[in-house]
């Protein structure tokens, strides 16, 4: 998944950090730091990815310029031994046609993340 960080060079940056550094807005041990915008970051693994702005000695991060993106598997299954679910009062909506949810998600996620990324830096 491609995530685009659109920021002004010289006014912001994007640092990839650990969860601990993300939570503390610590700029001491960034995994990577990119100082030229815009920046395209490709997420190739599941899990949570953490980004902060290190400008003003972490002041931008402390002011909310931080972003965590959680990526999960596209499929899920009930664990063995799970009790059956009880039907609700209203019937569930019909499942989407095969392939439509994945393509819809693929079309929607980049727009959502671009919006988040833009809000992250402005």
Secondary structure in CASP SS format (residue, H / E / C, confidence):
PFRMAT SS
TARGET T0000
AUTHOR 0000-0000-0000
METHOD secondary structure of the structure
MODEL  1
X C 1.00
X E 1.00
X E 1.00
X E 1.00
X E 1.00
X C 1.00
X C 1.00
X C 1.00
X E 1.00
X C 1.00
X C 1.00
X E 1.00
X C 1.00
X E 1.00
X E 1.00
X E 1.00
X E 1.00
X C 1.00
X H 1.00
X H 1.00
X H 1.00
X H 1.00
X H 1.00
X H 1.00
X C 1.00
X C 1.00
X C 1.00
X C 1.00
X C 1.00
X C 1.00
X C 1.00
X E 1.00
X E 1.00
X E 1.00
X C 1.00
X C 1.00
X C 1.00
X C 1.00
X E 1.00
X E 1.00
X E 1.00
X E 1.00
X C 1.00
X C 1.00
X C 1.00
X C 1.00
X E 1.00
X E 1.00
X E 1.00
X E 1.00
X E 1.00
X E 1.00
X C 1.00
X C 1.00
X C 1.00
X H 1.00
X H 1.00
X H 1.00
X H 1.00
X H 1.00
X H 1.00
X H 1.00
X C 1.00
X C 1.00
X C 1.00
X E 1.00
X E 1.00
X E 1.00
X E 1.00
X E 1.00
X E 1.00
X C 1.00
X C 1.00
X C 1.00
X C 1.00
X C 1.00
X C 1.00
X C 1.00
X C 1.00
X C 1.00
X C 1.00
X C 1.00
X C 1.00
X C 1.00
X C 1.00
X C 1.00
X C 1.00
X C 1.00
X C 1.00
X C 1.00
X C 1.00
X C 1.00
X C 1.00
X C 1.00
X C 1.00
X C 1.00
X C 1.00
X C 1.00
X C 1.00
X H 1.00
X H 1.00
X H 1.00
X H 1.00
X H 1.00
X H 1.00
X H 1.00
X H 1.00
X H 1.00
X H 1.00
X H 1.00
X H 1.00
X H 1.00
X H 1.00
X H 1.00
X H 1.00
X H 1.00
X H 1.00
X H 1.00
X H 1.00
X H 1.00
X H 1.00
X C 1.00
END
